[in-house]
Amino acid sequence: MINITFMFITLTLTIANSQDIPDVKIYIESLCSDTLKSMKMISDQTIESLDQIAKVEFIPSGKKNPKGHHEPNTYITNCQNNEKECYGNMILACGLNLQKNQVESTKFVRCFFKEQSGEEFFDKEIDKCIGSVQQKLQVKACANGPQGIELLYRNRMKTPDLSFVPSIAINGQIDKLKEDFGKLICSKMNSSVCKGLKWD
């Protein structure tokens, strides 16, 4: 009887803790200066505590270019800044698709923007932020083929109309993102993990 009671309490606490962790979506663009600033702010503290404070998905797509807003099938070229940004979004999507978990995804995104060089084919970002030679080739093949197009299309379908990029949706509530996203999440949570963290 004691064992059954203990198991029930443990299960209840586990469910409660999982329900306390918010679902977070972060909408980014590869060549957006505001995205660059915010993603470079991601701290080691956010990465180390991430699994305890949020379930995070990065969605590279961003705002549509108003000039092509009503044109069908323009998600490959219809990006806020230029066509090159669409390609960068595919590089991000393909790189994220290789990551094993949200911590690795966050490290990849932070690296991508820290290493941003403005090069046409994002070679530096791929070289610095993707591990093995095989994975680097996979990302390039993905971004230049149907898989990259499919990933970009899916991201566009996931992206609501945004007034600002980057934006963050915490349990569906969208806000502008202008700081370390871990700090913002913790400012909105009553979490014992967050209470133990000190932000700069």
N, C-alpha and C positions, 0 to 999 in steps of 0.2 A: 504493500500500500504506500509506504514511504517513497519507494523508488518511482512509482507511478506519479505521485504528487510532485516529486522533484523534476521528473521529465516534463510534466505539464507546465510547471513554472518556467523551466528553461525554454520550452517551446514558445510560451507566451512572451517572454522577454525578447526572444529572437525575432518574432513577428513584429513586436512593437518597435524594436530598433530598426528593422528593415523599413517599416512604414514611416519612420521619422526621417529617413534619408530621402531628400527631394530628388525628383527627376529634373535634370538640367540639360538644356540644349543651348549651345553657343553658336551663333551665326556669324561667320567670318568671311572675309574676302582676301585674296592673296596679295593684292596691290593697294589695299586700303591703308592709308596712313594711321587712321584711328585704330584699326585692327592691329597694326604693327606695334603701336604704343602699348595697347592693353595686353597683347600676348607676350611681349617682352617683360611685362610686370609679373608674370606668373612666378611665384616664389617656390623655393624648395619646400617650404612649409605646406603650401597648397598641395604639391605633388605627394609629399609624404603622408598627409592626412586624408587624401582624396577619397579613398575607399570607405572612410568612416563618415564623410560629410556629404557626399553626393553621388548620384549616378549620372555621369556626364557624357554627352555626345556632341562632338564638333561637327558642324554642318557648313562646309565651304560652298557658298553660293552667293549669298548677300542680296543686295538690292538689284532689281532689274534696271536696265537702262531705259528711262522713260520713252526715248525715241523708238524703241522697238518693243515697247510693252505689249502691244496688241498683235504683234506678228507671231504666227504659229511657228513652232519648232526652231526658235532662235536661242535656246538655252546654251548652245555652244559658243555663240558670238555675242549674245545680248547680256553683257555684264556692265556694271555701273561705270567702270573706268574705261576699259577697252577690251578688245578681243584677247589680248595677251593675258589679261586677268582671268578670263575663262580658262585658259590653258593652265595658269597657276592654280586655279581652283581644282582642276583635274589632277594636277600633281599632288595637291593636298589630299584630295579624296582617295587617290590611289595609294598614297603613303599611309593614310589612316586605315585603309582596308587591310594592310599587312600587319598592323599592330595587334598584339595578343590581348591587350586589356586597356582600360581607360588610363591607367598610369602611363603606360608606354605611349598611348595616343597623345596625352598631354605633353610629355617630354618631346615628342616629335613636332607638335605644333609650336611649342616654345622655341625649339631649335630652328625651325623653318623661318620664323620671323626674326630671330636673332641673327641669322646668317643671310638675311635677304640682301641681295646684291644688285637687283635690277637687271640681271642678265636675261636674255630673251628666252632661254630654254630652262631656266632655274637649275642649271647644272651645279652651282655651288651648294644650293640648299639640298639637293639630292645627295651630293657627295658627302656633306657634313652630317646629315640627319638620318640617312638610311644606312643600316648596318653593313650587310655583306654586299659583295659585288653582284651576286645573283639577285638580291632584293633591289639594288639600284637598277638593274636591267629590267626587272619586273615592273617597277614604277614607270620607267620610260615607255615600256611596251604598252602598259595599261593606259597611260595618258595620251598615247598616240594611236589608240585603237578603240574598238567598240566597247570594251569594258569601262574605259574612262568616260566615254559618252554616256553610258548607262548610269554610272555612279553620279555624274553631274546632273543627269535628268532626275534621278531619285532625290538628290539634295534640293533641286529646284522645287520639286513637288512637296518637300517637307518644309519649305521656307515660306512663312507668312509674309504679307506686305509689311515691310519694315520702314520706319522713319529714320533709322540710324543703324550704322554698322561700325563696330560689332554690337550685337544685341544678345541678351541672355534671357532665356525663358526658364523660370523656376516654378515647377509644377504648373506650367502653362501661362504664368504671369510674365509678360515681356517687359524688360527694362533695358535702358542703354547701358553698355558695359564700358566703363572708363577707368577701371582699376583691376587689381588682381582678383580674378573671379572667385577664388576661395574666400577672400576677405568679404566680398559682397554676399556670398551665400551665407557665411557665418553671421553677418549683420542681420539676417532675416530668420535665423534659426535659434531655437532654444535648445542647444545641444551641449552636452557635457564636454564633448570633444572640442567644440568651438570655444567654450569658455576657458579651456586650457591653452589656447593659442594666443600669442601676442603678435599683433601686426604692426609693421612700421608705419 
